[in-house]
Amino acid sequence: MTSILLMVQIGLVVLLTIAVLLQKSSSIGLGAYSGSNESVFGAKGPGSFLTKVTFFLGFLFVANTVAMGYFYGKENKSSVVDSIVEKTAVVAPAALAVDVAAPTAPAAVESNTTK
């Protein structure tokens, strides 16, 4: 399941990048390659259409990212860091092990005062 979502994620990244680059900005960006006739998108031009497409693709990208995280977490119960820690766990040699006794509370001092 995660491999399918990963392929969808890559496709969404490419489409989202293209949608952002086609939008009109202070510099022309990739809009130069789309032609000068903007009547294909309507009377207002591609501005509002590309904005809606970008928002929709962005929403799909975020939803797909959350779904990938959920399914990946469900499939893999351990992380890469856990496997590295298990391989590199250092155990102290027995010769260096020191038996340390826990400190005890001081004994109560009896008072020798007489009344």
Secondary structure, DSSP 8 states (H G I E B T S, - for coil): -HHHHHHHHHHHHHHHHHHHHHS--SS-GGGGGG-S--GGG-TT-HHHHHHHHHHHHHHHHHHHHHHHHHHHHHH-SS-HHHHHHHHT-----GGG-------------------
